[in-house]
Amino acid sequence: MPSLVHTRSRFSPPPLRTALVAGLIASLTVPSAANAAGLIRDAETEALIRQYAKPILRAAGLGAQNVKIHIVNDRNFNAFVVDGHNMFMHAGTLMIADTPNQVIGVIAHETGHITGGHLARLRNQVSKAQSTALMLQLLGLAAMAGGAIAGAPGAAQVGMGAAMGGTDATMRTLLSYRQTEESSADQAAMKFLDATKQSGLGMLETFEVLANKLRGIQGINPYLMTHPLPQTRISQLRTLVETSPYYEVKDPPELQFRHDLIRAKLSGFLDKPEIAFNRYPQSDTSLPSVYARAIATYRQSGVQVAMPLLDQLITAQPDWPYFYELKGQFLFESGRGAEAISPLRKAVELAPHEALIQIMLGQALLGTQDNRYLDEAIRNLRTALARENTSAMGYRQLASAYARKADLAKLRRQAQFHAQASLASAEAYFYEGRLALAKQQAKRAQDGLPNGTPNWIRANDILAFELPGRK
């Protein structure tokens, strides 16, 4: 499994779809790319975002609520929440933000939407309207604002077209309601930043950029904005930021360095190689620049040409697990799985809690077809899945490992390994949204498992599961 993985969920129960619609209105800009572009999984990027978010979520009283921040494969600057447990951030937010503080400010603002209960109340407001046409208008306005902020006038025109017509008075009431909540989220964000002794300057800088872009849009009624009028909102936010005792606090250098690494990594993977090379030229000898060029070189010319740059990174920062992970990933993807094992083992040693790296190591171990690695692969996969328990890829690899164990086992143990393989396959199908196949595999697993054991109960849970709204 590559370090930077694009995923798209095939399973979206009705309640999640409803929450996503409400999230469209609560976002900074239009987040429809979450469905269109898929999500990115990367251990290093997710670790940094967790570090950004942890103090904010704790200050907001959400530290124990397992709020997950997902990375959307989109280069536009955007973030949004869909419920009290899921926040989405475009990759472009990380690529565009110059400092960690700017990203932290965005996280603080979106956290303000969660703690304010804005999504639940918005759903209540919309339900009172009882109008599909009204919801379409709201979505159109979100598209209009999002397209304009992203510099896509065509998207703004489409949004404007969708927004025309309908019940004007009800529209004004709902949008006024949204304007109030955006300001409320700003105020909550400043409370969280002050509580964690961080500056609000990054949030102010971010919204000033967005406001400047919005000012260039002609002919939009201020009341038909999903956010407060830029001048008013920015003025209010500036007062809060500049009167904070932490206004002049800067990001720690080590955090800025990690931020620069992530920006370079995303550019290397998501930009065309020539763009990455232009953005990070050879004359720039910093590690972020070498990082971006190593990735772009691999994508353009292959692992052998990129190897000197990868080794340069490791030599310069021998305790950084993600450089080893990247080397292992590139070797594995290039059909050199046996060579990938050593750097991936080192990455796991340095980052023992990074489930995505452990899954990749398990995949590389299995890819050698050497049965001596089976137990190590199973051990890594099981440890990873205890943390990353919705990874279809991880379960798929575990199923393969157990199937091979069954082929090698004596007759009395074959049934046990086959049952474990079936249960892992059931989990994989389940998290891919292929429910019929998941139930089929769960039944096979249950037939070979002792009644009442944890694995038997998990198989039974899959068999009993029904999509919401279905019988």
Disulfide bonds with the S-S distance in Angstrom:
none
